[in-house]
């Protein structure tokens, strides 16, 4: 929608969906949970640069595995003054907890992969032991 409002670029839902490779339905969902607040021109949603940035932060948080509540906290922090030490401390705590959770998941995956490797090796050993010996061909003399 390459229009400007007081000098700032605006976007349609279709443009944002295309840019971030998501569906318009996903964008409307993020609106419903309060992550985006577009203006309306008649029935059409008009997204400001602020909404685009909030969507980008939302998708980044989602990619990192944050819950919607954690993403909302991140996005609201973006909108508030960056010198708010209390908010930064709270978000740092959220990041630390998320890191611990991901590290535990990685450890669990490594244990599971090691168990799978053991089972695969055991299966190969059993298959090799159960395979009939190759027949030797006797050539006629």
VENBELCOR-V950628 format. One record per residue. RES is the residue in one small letter. BURIAL is + if it has 24 or more other C-alpha atoms within 12 Angstrom, else -. D_CENTER is the distance of its C-alpha to the mean C-alpha in whole Angstrom. Layout:
res->RES burial->BURIAL d_center->D_CENTER
res->RES burial->BURIAL d_center->D_CENTER
This chain:
res->x burial->- d_center->27
res->x burial->- d_center->29
res->x burial->- d_center->31
res->x burial->- d_center->31
res->x burial->- d_center->32
res->x burial->- d_center->34
res->x burial->- d_center->33
res->x burial->- d_center->29
res->x burial->- d_center->27
res->x burial->+ d_center->26
res->x burial->+ d_center->23
res->x burial->+ d_center->23
res->x burial->+ d_center->21
res->x burial->- d_center->21
res->x burial->- d_center->21
res->x burial->+ d_center->17
res->x burial->- d_center->16
res->x burial->- d_center->18
res->x burial->- d_center->16
res->x burial->- d_center->13
res->x burial->- d_center->13
res->x burial->- d_center->12
res->x burial->- d_center->15
res->x burial->- d_center->17
res->x burial->- d_center->17
res->x burial->- d_center->13
res->x burial->+ d_center->15
res->x burial->+ d_center->18
res->x burial->- d_center->16
res->x burial->+ d_center->14
res->x burial->+ d_center->18
res->x burial->- d_center->19
res->x burial->- d_center->17
res->x burial->- d_center->19
res->x burial->+ d_center->16
res->x burial->+ d_center->18
res->x burial->+ d_center->22
res->x burial->+ d_center->23
res->x burial->- d_center->27
res->x burial->- d_center->29
res->x burial->- d_center->31
res->x burial->- d_center->33
res->x burial->- d_center->31
res->x burial->- d_center->28
res->x burial->+ d_center->25
res->x burial->+ d_center->25
res->x burial->+ d_center->22
res->x burial->+ d_center->23
res->x burial->+ d_center->22
res->x burial->+ d_center->21
res->x burial->+ d_center->19
res->x burial->+ d_center->17
res->x burial->+ d_center->16
res->x burial->+ d_center->15
res->x burial->+ d_center->13
res->x burial->+ d_center->12
res->x burial->+ d_center->11
res->x burial->+ d_center->9
res->x burial->+ d_center->7
res->x burial->- d_center->7
res->x burial->+ d_center->7
res->x burial->- d_center->4
res->x burial->- d_center->2
res->x burial->- d_center->5
res->x burial->- d_center->5
res->x burial->+ d_center->8
res->x burial->- d_center->10
res->x burial->+ d_center->11
res->x burial->- d_center->14
res->x burial->+ d_center->13
res->x burial->+ d_center->11
res->x burial->+ d_center->14
res->x burial->+ d_center->16
res->x burial->+ d_center->14
res->x burial->+ d_center->15
res->x burial->+ d_center->19
res->x burial->+ d_center->19
res->x burial->+ d_center->19
res->x burial->- d_center->22
res->x burial->- d_center->24
res->x burial->- d_center->26
res->x burial->- d_center->25
res->x burial->- d_center->27
res->x burial->- d_center->27
res->x burial->- d_center->27
res->x burial->- d_center->26
res->x burial->- d_center->23
res->x burial->- d_center->22
res->x burial->- d_center->23
res->x burial->- d_center->21
res->x burial->+ d_center->18
res->x burial->- d_center->19
res->x burial->- d_center->20
res->x burial->- d_center->16
res->x burial->- d_center->15
res->x burial->- d_center->17
res->x burial->- d_center->17
res->x burial->- d_center->13
res->x burial->- d_center->14
res->x burial->- d_center->17
res->x burial->- d_center->15
res->x burial->- d_center->13
res->x burial->- d_center->16
res->x burial->- d_center->18
res->x burial->- d_center->15
res->x burial->- d_center->16
res->x burial->- d_center->20
res->x burial->- d_center->20
res->x burial->- d_center->18
res->x burial->- d_center->21
res->x burial->- d_center->24
res->x burial->- d_center->23
res->x burial->- d_center->23
res->x burial->- d_center->26
res->x burial->- d_center->27
res->x burial->- d_center->27
res->x burial->- d_center->28
res->x burial->- d_center->31
res->x burial->- d_center->31
res->x burial->- d_center->31
res->x burial->- d_center->34
res->x burial->- d_center->36
res->x burial->- d_center->36
res->x burial->- d_center->37
res->x burial->- d_center->40
res->x burial->- d_center->41
res->x burial->- d_center->41
res->x burial->- d_center->43
res->x burial->- d_center->45
res->x burial->- d_center->46
res->x burial->- d_center->46
res->x burial->- d_center->50
res->x burial->- d_center->51
res->x burial->- d_center->52
res->x burial->- d_center->56
res->x burial->- d_center->58
res->x burial->- d_center->60
res->x burial->- d_center->64
res->x burial->- d_center->65
res->x burial->- d_center->69
res->x burial->- d_center->71
